[in-house]
Structure formats: C-alpha cells, structure tokens
Amino acid sequence: KRPALLFLILMDLQLLVGLFLYFFGPMGWKLIQSSGMPAVMDNDTSRFFGMEHGVGMLIALILVHIGYAATKKGSSDKKKFSRSFWMFLIAFLIILAFIPWPFRESLGRGWMPS
C-alpha cells in the first residue's frame, strides 16, 4: 500500500508543477491566448503542448487515483491489489505515451538542440 501512496503523492505533485507550467509557461495558456485556439490546433507541436499532453496526463492521474482507491476497497488482498496494479500499469503506459520524447520529430524536439 505504501508504494501506491507514494506513486499517488508524486503524481499529485507533478500535477501541481504541470498546472504551474501550463498557466505561467510559454507553451500552455499563453500560447492559446496569443495565437488563438484554431491556430494552436493546426500546429502539431502547439496542439501537443497546449492540449494533448495535459489531457493525457490528467487521464493518467485519474487512473492512479482509482487504483489507489482500489487498495482500500475489496474483499481479498489479491483482488484489490490486482485491480490497482492494472490501473497503475495503464496509467504508466499513458504517461509514457504523452511524454514529449526527443525522438518525436513532429514536436520539434530532436536529440541535439540546434
């Protein structure tokens, strides 16, 4: 139960950092305000940072919360920890899918900055 709680706490802290960067950083809310939503949605990089990344991470955070809640409920330990394992695994895969990796050329983030 402790690793699940630690994962939950780290995800919540990451949410706070992400919200701060979204509202005060250059690639979130300011980009949408300056360019407009249609322009942001037309550009792959802007759409990823302005919308897709945040939505994907929010879905992963919800799954982590559901998984942690599963550790508290359930008839047997095997059943409740099995459910939490699958929720955490799905959340982890979503997190990996929505990280702006440097090999994603469509985001303009190559391995070596120019």
Residue pairs with C-beta under 8 A, 6 or more apart in sequence:
1 71
4 67
4 68
4 71
4 84
4 88
5 68
7 64
7 68
7 88
8 64
8 65
8 68
11 60
11 61
11 64
11 91
12 61
14 57
15 57
15 61
18 54
18 57
21 27
21 28
22 28
22 29
22 54
23 29
24 30
27 46
27 49
27 50
28 49
28 50
28 54
31 40
31 46
31 49
31 50
32 40
32 50
35 46
39 46
40 46
40 47
40 50
40 51
41 47
41 51
44 106
44 107
45 106
45 107
45 108
48 100
48 106
48 107
49 100
49 107
52 98
53 98
53 100
56 94
56 95
56 97
56 98
57 94
57 95
57 98
59 94
60 91
60 92
60 94
60 95
60 98
61 91
63 87
63 88
63 90
63 91
63 94
64 87
64 88
64 91
66 87
67 83
67 84
67 85
67 86
67 87
67 88
67 91
68 84
70 80
70 81
70 83
70 84
70 87
71 80
71 81
71 84
72 80
73 80
74 80
74 83
100 107
100 109
101 109
102 109
102 110
102 111
103 111
